[in-house]
Every structure is written in structure tokens, then in C-alpha cells.
């Protein structure tokens, strides 16, 4: 994935989900062609696996592919070194594939034995690998979702651990492998959300599979494809979206007298930053003449330590923030000890000065690499 192709809008929350939802379709198409189209020839050549292993192979490949794409998308967005782009997704995919295979196969072997002790006739039915029921296949979905959650989270925690070792790694080696200077923080809430994402997505995928295969279209081929697509999409949607820390705030002038001129709010060093807009002769970050309705010190755009952006009104002259269905008057109140301020969101417009001499500036979020 390329951060320049993901705008800082609501779409960024589903960008990764589209990838993790698409990869199960590829796996399903591959397995379908392998078994149905190429199956007769492969069977004669002895290259077709036993039907008992079909469920194990299906869930293992799905788990490994979803884990691979999920971590690979993050590595691409964060521009990690090529070695990490290969190693981190490989580790997540390998362990998700192996552990899912072990659990699904164990479920396929043990469930008929245990159920057979209670009801021998039902045990014989479950021993048939073609049996596909929501009741006895639900654990397979949960196993796959749990393994994806666990190992993608462990890879992210491991990356933070590598960052924590950076002070002890020689600079020459750290430069070659692009070791992060600081550890990536994975909070408790994020970890819990990440762990629950897989089982939750698996339950949704299993429900879609069951409803489509037994109630709606009654086509188990298409139901399997759509069920795993829903599984992958929901996992990508819940577990990790494109975070705001990959973007930086900018001010862009929309008025014709300086149309397109823009300045960044953030600095490479980070921390609290304040950019002042006005026509005071010296020291301003964005200078606009008085003939365009701007006072000496008219407004300022602030980035706080927590990454939030706000705009402050520094003058008694008109200044308003406008967004869809909302307008905020930020003109300075002389009786107030502090200026008025409000939060900023993508594509908010700040109207500076009276209507006949108005300057319009826009707040936008662009990838940090834009600088």
C-alpha cells in the first residue's frame, strides 16, 4: 500500500479492510480451480490431497494469507525496509498457517470421536469430511480468527521490542536495517481490541457462510467465498486502520490572491507547534495583507503534544470556522482571559475578515512524506 493513495478521510479506516477482504477471494479461486478444474488430472497423478484435509488446508491458507496481507499493508504504509517487509508478514503468516492447521485438524479428528461416544450415528456423520454444519464447524472459524489476531499482534509487539533495543544496536547496523529509534507503543486497550478482532470477524464470516449456504442462495461454493471475504474484511476493519500519525496538518489558502499557497503546521522535531496568520511585518508563519481582511495577528493553528489540531482566534475582527452543518465564531472576546479555540478536522475552512475582504484558508491532512 502507498500512503499517498490513502487520503485522510473516513476511507482510510476501510483501506486495509478491502485488502484483507480481497485475499480470501484469491485463495478460494485457487482452491476451487485446484480441486474442481484440475482435480481429475491431479487425482490420477496422485497430487490431490485426501478429502479429510480439505477443511484444514482451506482454513490454514485463509489464516496465513489474511495475516500476511494485514502486516504487509502496515509495513508498506510505514515505509519499512525491504527486509522487514518480507520478514514480518512471513512470520505472521507462517505461525497463523501452522497453528490454524493444527487446531482445525485436531477438531476434525476429535469432534467425531467425542460426539460418537454420545451418539454413534451422529459420530459417523461427522466423520464424513463433506459434512458442513454451522454447529460443528464454528470452532474452525474461531480457531482461524484467534490465530490471526494473536500472531499479527505478536508481530506488532515484537516490532516495538526491536525499537526498544535501538540504543544497544550499533548505528551502522541500525541504519542498514532501519531499526526504529523509539519503540512502537501497543496499549492495553489496543491489544484487547486486536485480540477480539479475529474471533469477532470469524463469527461474522461464519454467520454469512451459514445463512447464504443453507438459507439464502444455498450454494456452498459462493457462500464459502462470501463468508471468508466477510471474515477478512471485518478483521481488517476492526484490528487496524490507517492511523493519523502517518499524516501531518497543513494550512492552505483558497482565496484567489494566494490560491494554493500552503504551509505545514508540524515540524520535523514534533512537539507543540503554533503557526500564526496575520499581516504583522515580521515573524509570521503565513503573511496575508491587510487589504484582504487580515489583522496583524488574526489566527493561529496549533498542534498539541497528543497530536490534536486546533485553531485560535487572536483578533476582534471576524473569524469563523465552517464545516458541514456547523459554524464556530472565534472572534476574540476582550473580556475573556484566553482566546477562543476549537478542534480542526480534515477540510475545515476558516473564514478570516469581513465578507467583502475575506480570506479563506483550509486545514488539510497530508502524508508526512509530503514535506
FENSUL-V792298 format. One record per pair of residues at least 4 apart in sequence whose C-alpha atoms are under 7 Angstrom apart, sorted by the first residue. I is the first residue (numbers start at 0). J is the second residue. Records with the same first field share a line. If there is no record, write none. Layout:
I=J ; J
//
This chain:
0=72 ; 75 ; 76
1=75 ; 76
2=76 ; 366
3=366
5=11
6=11
7=11 ; 364
10=14
11=240 ; 241
12=236 ; 240 ; 241
13=17 ; 236 ; 240
14=18
15=19 ; 72 ; 235 ; 240
16=20 ; 232 ; 233 ; 235 ; 236
17=21 ; 232
18=22 ; 68
19=65 ; 68 ; 69 ; 231 ; 232 ; 235
20=228 ; 229 ; 231 ; 232
21=25 ; 228
22=26 ; 64 ; 65
23=27 ; 61 ; 227 ; 228 ; 231
24=28 ; 224 ; 228
25=29
26=30 ; 61
27=31 ; 224
28=32
29=33
30=34
31=35
32=36 ; 37
33=37 ; 38
34=38
37=41
38=42 ; 47
39=43
40=44
41=45 ; 46 ; 47
42=46 ; 47
48=52
50=128
51=128
52=56
53=57
54=58
55=59 ; 100 ; 103 ; 104
56=60 ; 100
57=61
58=62 ; 99 ; 143
59=63 ; 96 ; 97 ; 99 ; 100
60=64 ; 96
61=65
62=66 ; 95 ; 96 ; 143 ; 147
63=67 ; 92 ; 93 ; 95 ; 96
64=68 ; 92
65=69 ; 231
66=70 ; 91 ; 92 ; 95 ; 147 ; 151
67=71 ; 88 ; 89 ; 91 ; 92
68=72
69=73 ; 235
70=74 ; 87 ; 88 ; 151
71=75 ; 84 ; 88
72=76
73=77
74=78 ; 79 ; 84
75=79
79=83 ; 84
80=84 ; 176 ; 177
81=85
82=86
83=87
84=88
85=89
86=90
87=91 ; 154
88=92
89=93
90=94
91=95 ; 150 ; 151 ; 154
92=96
93=97
94=98 ; 150
95=99 ; 146 ; 147 ; 150
96=100
97=101
98=102 ; 146
99=103 ; 142 ; 143 ; 146
100=104
101=105
102=106 ; 142
103=107 ; 139
104=108
105=109
106=110
108=112
109=113
110=114
111=115 ; 122 ; 125 ; 126
112=116 ; 122
114=118 ; 121 ; 122
115=119 ; 121 ; 122
118=122
119=123
120=124
121=125
122=126
123=127
125=130
131=136
132=136
133=137 ; 209
136=140
137=141 ; 205
138=142
139=143
140=144 ; 201 ; 205
141=145 ; 198 ; 201 ; 202
142=146
143=147
144=148 ; 197 ; 198 ; 200 ; 201
145=149 ; 197 ; 198
146=150
147=151 ; 197
148=152 ; 193 ; 194 ; 196 ; 197
149=153 ; 194
150=154
151=155
152=156 ; 193
153=157
154=158
155=159
156=160 ; 185
157=161
158=162 ; 183
159=163 ; 182 ; 183 ; 184
160=164 ; 182
161=165 ; 182
162=178 ; 179 ; 180 ; 181 ; 182 ; 183
163=181 ; 182
164=168
165=178 ; 179 ; 180
168=172 ; 173
169=173
170=174
171=175
172=176
173=177 ; 178
174=178
185=189 ; 190
186=190
187=191
188=192
189=193
190=194
191=195
192=196 ; 238
193=238
195=199
196=200 ; 234 ; 237 ; 238
197=201 ; 234
198=202
199=203
200=204 ; 230 ; 233 ; 234
201=205 ; 230
202=206
203=207 ; 229 ; 230
204=208 ; 226 ; 227 ; 229 ; 230
205=209 ; 226
206=210
207=211 ; 226
208=212 ; 222 ; 223 ; 225 ; 226
209=213
210=214 ; 215
211=215 ; 216 ; 217 ; 222
212=216 ; 217 ; 218 ; 219 ; 222
213=217
218=222
219=223
220=224
221=225
222=226
223=227
224=228
225=229
226=230
227=231
228=232
229=233
230=234
231=235
232=236
233=237
234=238
235=239
236=240
245=366 ; 367
246=364 ; 365 ; 366 ; 367
247=265 ; 364 ; 365 ; 366 ; 367
248=263 ; 264 ; 265 ; 362 ; 363 ; 364 ; 365
249=261 ; 262 ; 263 ; 264 ; 362 ; 363 ; 364
250=261 ; 262 ; 263 ; 360 ; 361 ; 362 ; 363
251=259 ; 260 ; 261 ; 262 ; 360 ; 361 ; 362
252=257 ; 258 ; 259 ; 260 ; 261 ; 359 ; 360 ; 361
253=258 ; 259 ; 359 ; 360 ; 361
254=258 ; 358 ; 359
264=272 ; 274 ; 302
265=269 ; 272 ; 302
270=303 ; 304
271=302 ; 303 ; 304
272=301 ; 302 ; 303
273=299 ; 300 ; 301 ; 302
274=284 ; 299 ; 300 ; 301
275=283 ; 284 ; 285 ; 296 ; 298 ; 299 ; 300
276=283 ; 284 ; 285 ; 286 ; 296 ; 297 ; 298 ; 299
277=283 ; 285 ; 286 ; 287 ; 293 ; 294 ; 295 ; 296 ; 297 ; 298
278=286 ; 287 ; 288 ; 289 ; 293 ; 294 ; 295 ; 296
279=283 ; 295 ; 296
287=293
288=293
289=293 ; 294
290=356
291=356 ; 357 ; 358
292=351 ; 352 ; 353 ; 356 ; 357 ; 358
293=297 ; 351 ; 352
294=314
296=313 ; 314
297=312 ; 313 ; 314
298=311 ; 312 ; 313
299=310 ; 311 ; 312
300=309 ; 310 ; 311
301=308 ; 309 ; 310
302=306 ; 307 ; 308 ; 309
303=307 ; 308
308=342 ; 343
309=340 ; 341 ; 342 ; 343
310=340 ; 341 ; 342 ; 343
311=329 ; 338 ; 339 ; 340 ; 341
312=318 ; 329 ; 330 ; 331 ; 338 ; 339 ; 340
313=331 ; 338
314=330 ; 331
315=330 ; 331 ; 332
316=330 ; 352
317=330 ; 351 ; 352 ; 353
318=328 ; 329 ; 330 ; 349 ; 350 ; 351 ; 352
319=326 ; 327 ; 328 ; 329 ; 349 ; 350 ; 351
320=326 ; 327 ; 328 ; 347 ; 348 ; 349 ; 350
321=325 ; 326 ; 327 ; 347 ; 348 ; 349
322=326 ; 347 ; 348
329=339 ; 340
331=338 ; 339
343=347
345=362 ; 363 ; 364
346=361 ; 362 ; 363
347=361 ; 362
348=359 ; 360 ; 361 ; 362
349=359 ; 360 ; 361
350=357 ; 358 ; 359 ; 360
351=357 ; 358 ; 359
352=356 ; 357 ; 358
353=357
365=369
//
